[in-house]
């Protein structure tokens, strides 16, 4: 296969911090912290990618380098052909950023006035600004909040307000850090639907970091996993289950209580409660032959298949790497 050009491109990117710490009463020693350790990836224009990892793994450092806030210690990094650290102002007009707990809105101003300042900063044409604001207000349910000072908004309300602010100037790429934090179930669904629409209709490239892995499952076909500054996985969710050796669960309801079902090839009993039993089998295998074998051998009332929990898959990957 030929080389795939990326809208976002990282080649051998590193970020090293020099940290001083006390090493006695009067002495301090300097040590090197490698926050990002030789990362390579490409994101084509219009793709929505999940970028996940534990706290301290290097996610935020990567995003800060992509926006030009931090300069890489080594390697090559380009966004839309631009070196972010050298042309940060030029790049700013082409990107939108939502940093989890940090707002880009003006704390004491009503939401409406904050958006007016964004319009002037980015010199957004009036017609485009009105159209974008109207769409964001409707889809993110911000109508009742426009005249409320930002400091009076809940975390979830402010997060929706920040997402709208990041999109008013039609950015080509959107960096999202925990975009559904503090949101209730209904609001999360609205934000996810909104992001899907923005990506599909406008072709906005999205890099999403989150601890709510349902965001990843519902929004991203591709996921990258970073741990200790290194990329440990880059591919589809199905492949992630394979790498993490995750298991699906067959929940079996029998006519009566029986000993554990331990004679079905490829499955193992994990739990028994009265006439209900749970069988585990590899997520990469088809459920059909296991279902057929259970139905043939046992007095079956009902059954269902539960997919693996992605959080458990990721946790297992980290645990396996820590043990190395």
Phi, psi and omega in degrees: 000146178280171180291133179267117179286142181243147172289324172246128183226126174234131179228112177058035185284132177230151170221118182244130176251141173265119184243131176262138177219154182291133179230048184133183185294316184244354188252140172240144177241149181259135175228158184260128176247119182264093185286323176231129194233073174078055183269136174234125167196159176230140176238113178294157177302134176087359180273148175247116189237135173273136181233103192234160179170166180290168176302135180084005183284337181120005182298305184296324178297319178299312181299319180295327175288324179292334179267349181094000178295320177244151177257131178300145175283334179199162177096182182238136181220130179222142172232117183056035179079003184254138172279109187303321184288336181267330183229056186297318182294317179297319181291327185304328180287348184249358182234156171235143185225134172233109181261097175008265189276358183249121183274149173260003181271163180274121194302317187264358181264150171299154181306319182300317181290325175300317179294325177297322177292321176300317179302316181289322180300317184265000180053051181282128177304143185306314183296319180291320179299313181298319181294315181294317181295316180300317181293315180296317181298319181291310187284333180259006175057055184254359187307315183282355186253352189299330182258013179263130176302142184304323183296341180267357180279147172289167180302316181295319178296317180296323180298317177296322177296321178293321179298317178299314181300324182288344186250357184296331183262018177055057180294151177278335179224141183234123175258122183240124178246108180055059185289345181249014181295135177078004181265148174281176186300317181294316180294321177301315180299320179295316180296316180297317178297318179299315181294322176299317180296315180300317180293317184285317187277324184253355179068026181291130176282131185233128171245117190244121171251137184198154170261349176270096188288350171296328174304313182296313183298324185270342186246331192242133173273338182238141179226139174244134181246126179245140179212128183051041174080001181241146177279117184256349176202141176210106181174199181278166180296324179299317179295327178297320178297322180293313181297320181279001180052043182284163183235145170266162183235129174261116179263119187246125173255117182260166180292333182207168180289130181224164175299162180306137178284103184236015183243022178257115182302134177088359180228154179225142179287137179237342183197144176224127174226099183060230181279359180260134179228151178243126177243135179255143175211156185303137182296339181277353181262154177286143178280341189304308182294330179288317177299316181298318181294318179296315182297327182285326190260342189230152179286094191268136174256314181198161174204159178210157179247127178255130180284156181293149177279119183299329179298321179292323179298311181297316180300321179293321178299315180295318180297318180296321180289324180293332182281346182290000000 
